Amino acid sequence: MLSTLMFEPDQLERLRRAFAPAEFVHVAPWDDAGIARALEHADVAVITGDLDERYLAAPRLGWVHCDHSGLTRSARPEVFERGLIVTGSAGRSAPALAQHGFYFALALAFDARGLFGMQDAHRWRFIDGYEKKLALWGRTLGIVGYGHTAREMARLGKAFGMRVIVYRRRPAEKAADVDVMLSSDDGDPFGSFLDEADVVMIAAQLTDATRHLFSTGEFARMKNTALVINMARGEIIDQDALIEALRTGEIAGAGLDVATPEPLPPESPLWDFPNVVITPHVTPAVPDRTQRSIDIVVENIRRYRAGEPLLNALTERDVYTPNRRD
């Protein structure tokens, strides 16, 4: 097997032992020649980024694990035509990502930008209209998606005393942290919860089906006091429609860790809205993130050898076609 992971020696040794008795070949991710040689014989590859043509063309490769959570760039039709299993490390940073979502929610609900401005100006006074602001307690949280991060969002929403509505792809029993569970596979129309939600957090995969899931019609359905928070991928939101919704006051604010394109250009109007909080697609890590990645790979080694379904495996419903035209 081939690994391009830049882990510490003891962490790589754990993977080496887990893959034994298979030969474990470690190559730096920038060593193209070494990767090419290893792929002539490798059955499995555990890599730092997304797969590319080299992995699709490898003659013996059956499984590729990409050590990050969002597999949009790897969710290509050729993967399924080739019969390749592709997995990722979704879940390793879920608690931090969910907290990041609530960083946005709290910053917007409490007008952190306005308060910091008062602090910078050494002014002890109320911001105009602040008496009308509402905390998160008692409000409704709508979550789009129900993977690892969304589950942590639901748990935190309950901890903040919120009513939690989830909209997901596949049907599932309602979890303890969820008040209402909606599913597209059950025929629940997307947007049916938007008129109820005070905070909408997006934690879904970017696929052909979710591209521009939020556009003009969706923002029009939301309360003009509602917040939208995107912790997924920029293209799930029609960014032009978001800018217009913010400009006209159709929604009250947005928290964006992702954008289209990335980096967000300096001339984008999003930078200048006082009710928008932006982070550059970066979240503080959980202390054991690498160990969480290793745990996922080790469990998938067991499953791969046993012929069981692998954790975080791509399916044909996950396909995303870049530059697709609507």
N, C-alpha and C positions, 0 to 999 in steps of 0.2 A: 504494500500500500504506500501511497504518497502523502506526505504532509508538508504544507508550506506555512504552518502556524508558527508565529514568532513568540512562543511561550518560553517560560523559564525551563532550564534543563530538567528539574524534578517533575514539572508538569508534563513535559514531553515524555519523560520516562513512564509516567502512569499510562499515557496513551500507548506507548510501545508495548507495555505489559498487557494492556487490554486487547491489542491486536495480535499478540503472540498466539500461535507460532508463525503467523504471516510475517514476511520481511517488512520492516518499517524503514522507509526511506524518507529522510527529512531534507528538504531543499528550500533555500530562501526564496521568497515569492518573486524576487527580481531576477532569479537565475533561470532565464528562459531555456538555456541549453540543458540544464539539469532537469527541469520539469519535463522537457520533451523526451529525454532518455527514460525517465521514470514512467512516463505515460505509455511507453511501448509495452510495459509488462503489468502495470498496476490494475488491480480489480477495484480498488477503492481509493478515493482521494479526499483528504480533509484540508480545505484551503481557506485562506484569509478573506478573499473577496468573492465575487461572483464567477460563475463558470463562463468560459469563452469557447471559441471554436476548437481550441486544442483539446478540451475535455470531451466535446461532442464527437471529435474524430478519433479519440483513443480507442484502440481495437478491443481491449478487454474490460474496459471500465463499466461497472454496473451500478455504482453508488458514489455520489459526490456530496459531501457535507460542506456547506458554506458557513463559516463561523461569524454570522451576523443574523439579525432577525428578519429584515425586509428582503425578500427574495424576488422582488419585482423584475430586476434585470436578468435573473436566471429563469424566470417563468416564461420560457419561449416554446412555441409549438414544436420545435425540433427536439426538445427534451423528451417529449412524449412519443414522437415518431421514432426516436432512437431507443425508447424503452428504458431510459436512464432514470434511476431514482435520485432525486435531489432533495436534501433536507437542510434545515438551518437551525440557528440557535435561538429561535424565538422563545421568550420567557426568561432569558438570563438577566435582563435588565427591567423586567416588568414592574417591580415595585418603584423603581426610580422614575420610570416613564409615567406611571400613574401619578406620582407626586408632582412631576413636572406639569401635568395637566391641571392639577389643583393649584400649583403656583400661579398659572395663568388665571384660573377662576378667582382666586383670592385677590390677586393683583388688580383685576378688573372690577371685582365687586367692591373692593375697598378703595379704588382709585389710587393705587400706589404711586403712579406717576405724578398725580397732583399733589399728594402728600409729600413725596420726595422733593418736589419743587418748592413747597412751603418750607421744608427743612433746610434746603440749600439757601433759601432766602432769609433764614432765621426768623420766620414769621409764625407765631402761635395764633392761628385763627382757623375757623372752618372754611372749607372750600364751598363756594356757592352751590346750593342744591344738595349738599352732602346729607342733609337731614332726610332726604327721600331715598337714600341708598338702602339696600337690603342685604343682609348677610346671607350665607348659603343655607343656613338652617331653615327647614320647612319648605324649601323650594324643590323643583323637579329637575333631576339630572337625566338627560337622554344620552345614551351611549350607542354609537354606531360601530358594530363589530362586537365579538365576544371571545377574543383570544386571550392570551395571558395578561396583556396590559389592561384590556377592558374589564377583566375579572377583578383586577386590583383597583381599577377606577370605581367599580360598583361597591367594593368593600369600603373604600374610603368615602364614597358618597353616603353610605349608610352611617359611617362614623361621624360625618358632618350633619347627620339628621335630615338627609335629603330623601325624597321619593325617587326611586330609580326605575327608569324604563330602558330596556335594551332592544335594539333592532339588530338582528343577525341574519345570516344566510340560512343555516340549517336549523331545523326545529330542535328544541331541547326542553327538558323540564325546567321550570322556574327555580332558580337557585335561591338560597336564603337571603342573599344580598340584593335580590331583584324583585321589584313589585309587579312589573309587567314585562313579559318576554314576548317579543314579536319576531316573526320569521318570514323572509321572502318565500321560502319553500312551502310555507303554510298558506301562502296567498295574502299575507298581510302587506298592504301597499306601503312602499316607502313614503315617509312624510306624514303618516297617520298620527305620529306622536309630536310633530314639530310645533303644533299650536299649544301644546301643554308644557313643553320643556323651557325652563329658565336658563339652563346651561346645556349645550350640546357638545359632547366630546367625541371626536372621530378617532377611532382606533382600528379601522378596517384595513384590509389589504387593498392595494391599488391593483385592479384588474381591468379588463375591458369592460366589465359590468359596472365597476365603481368609478370609472373616470367621469369627472364632472357630476358626481352623484348630487352634489350641492351646487345648484345654479339659481337662476332668477326666480323660478317658481318656488323652490324650497325656502329661499330667504324671505319671499313674500308671505309664506305661511307662518314664519316664526314670529313670536312676539317682538314688538319693537324695544322691549326691555331685555331680550335674550342675548346670550353670549355664545359664540361658536369657537371651539378650540380644536385645532388640528394637530394631533400627535402621530399622524400616519404618513401620508405622502401628499405633496402639494397638489397634484393633479386630481385628487378626489374633489377638490373645490375648483369651480370655475372662477378663477381669480378676478377676472373683469367683473363678473356678477357680484363677487364679494365687495369689491371696491365701490361699486354703485350702491349696494345695500348699506354700506357704512356711510357713504356720502349723503344718502337720502334719509338716513335714520331708520331704515327698516329693521336693523338690528342694533343692539347697544354697544357691541364691541367684539373683538376677536383676539384670540391668543394663537400665535402661529410659530411652531417650531420648524415648519417646512413651508416651501414656497415654490412657485413656478416662474422663472427657472431658479435654480440654486447655483451660485449665490444670488440673492435677490438684488436686482440692479439698484444703484444709488438713486436713480430717478423715479423709482416706483412710488406712487402715492401712499402706499401702505406705511412707509416710514414715518409719515407726517401726521397720521391720524392720532389724536390724543387718547383715543379709546382702543388702540391696538398695541399689544405687547408682542415683541418679536424676539426669538432666540435663533441662533444660526445652526439649527439642526444638530444640537449638542445637548446632552444630558449628563449630569454627574453620575459616575458609575456606582453601582452597589459594591461593597468591599470584596465580595466573593464572586465577582462576575466571571472571571476565568474558570474558577472551580465549577460554576454552574454550567459553563460551556462544556467542560470536560465531562461532567455528569451526563449531559445530553448525549454526547458522542458515545460514551461507554454503554449507556443503556441501548443506544441504537446498534452498537456492535452486537450485543446479545440478541436483539430482535432480528437483525440481518441474518445472523447465523441460524436462528430458529425459524426463519421464514415468516416472521410476524410483521404487521404494518409498523413502519418506522415513525417516530415522533417528528412532527413538523415537516412532513413530506408534502411536496407540491402535488397538486392534482390538476387535471385539465381545466377545471373551473378557475384556477388561479392565473391563467394565461393573461399576459399583458402585452399588447402590440404597440410599441412606441410609434409616435407620429401618426396614430390612427386618425382618420378623418370621420367626423360624425355625419 
